[in-house]
Amino acid sequence: MDTVIVKNLVKTFSTRNGKIKAVDDVSLSIRKGEIFGLLGVNGAGKSTLINILSGLMTPDSGKIFIFGKDFEKYEEEIKGRFNVATAYYALSHNLTVLQNLKVFAKLYGVRNAEQKINQLLEKFFIFNLRNLRVVTLSSGEKSRLVLVKALLNDPELLFLDECTVGLDPDMAELTREFLQEYNKRTKCTILFTSHYMEEVERICQRIAFMDEGKIVKIGNAKEIIKELEEQKVELHFSANIKKAEEILKELKISYTKEQNKILHFSILNQEKIIFPILEKFIHKNVPFDDLHLKKPTLEEYFIKKSREK
């Protein structure tokens, strides 16, 4: 059974310039135990969609089913089984870390709350900050605190909106590893948004692209990247580079030359298409010292789609 099912969701906001559909007829499903990525430029509708799914906003129309139940009818029951971590989530800045977490633990009905809080604070290396007021924390420390808050009730569903913002590379890596381990151990379903394409490509089983409130593409990273037409090739030579250039001209492949030792060119983004080219070099006895094949990335796809206006 899918953990989240969204059908024809619409959310409109009024602005000075008229009405804007922040979420425009969105339909999607997220499988149980899946880490599902949600990508899009700022203003694409990602945060609005998460706010609707987590009950912070009411949609204009459409249906949401979570854990097989109608979210509109069973919202309070369903909310007890999920949680939210966002870079924009408001904690009480005048309370300490521990006071904030005790409030949320009380709201979530967490048993052995202080023990659970301490375990999670240690996991995210902020146990020593527990008696400091939130206002004194750095942005990275606040991001970790929000993650601790989101894990207090052992959620079956996590909405993570830019949850690694402000984290240094080492802590971001530890956070990704923890989320993957938590997902594997508990089968928790995770909806994950980020502007860091590499982490989305790495941890998400499927990814949806949003643009102007619509879902424009859903698939795994490999399927999505295949839509890009080209991959880049870099060939290194210690000799015979002129003969190598002749071969590329014969094959009608445009190239650039670097330091009279390296040839750069692009080929179609298809499996094994490089092999006939390399066979041509071998057949004509034109050896190369090194080969670098740079396949398209999710980031390149993101940039391409963002510029298609």
Secondary structure, DSSP 8 states (H G I E B T S, - for coil): -EEEEEEEEEEEEEETTEEEEEEEEEEEEEETT-EEEEE--TTSSHHHHHHHHTTSS--SEEEEEETTEETTTSHHHHHTTEEEEETT----TTSBHHHHHHHHHHHHT-TTHHHHHHHHHHHTT-GGGTTSBGGGS-HHHHHHHHHHHHHTT--SEEEEESTTTT--HHHHHHHHHHHHHHHHHH--EEEEE-S-HHHHHHH-SEEEEEETTEEEEEE-HHHHHTTS-EEEEEEE-SS-HHHHHHHHHHTT--EEEETTTEEEEEEES-TTTHHHHHHHHHHTT---SEEEEE---HHHHHHHHHH--
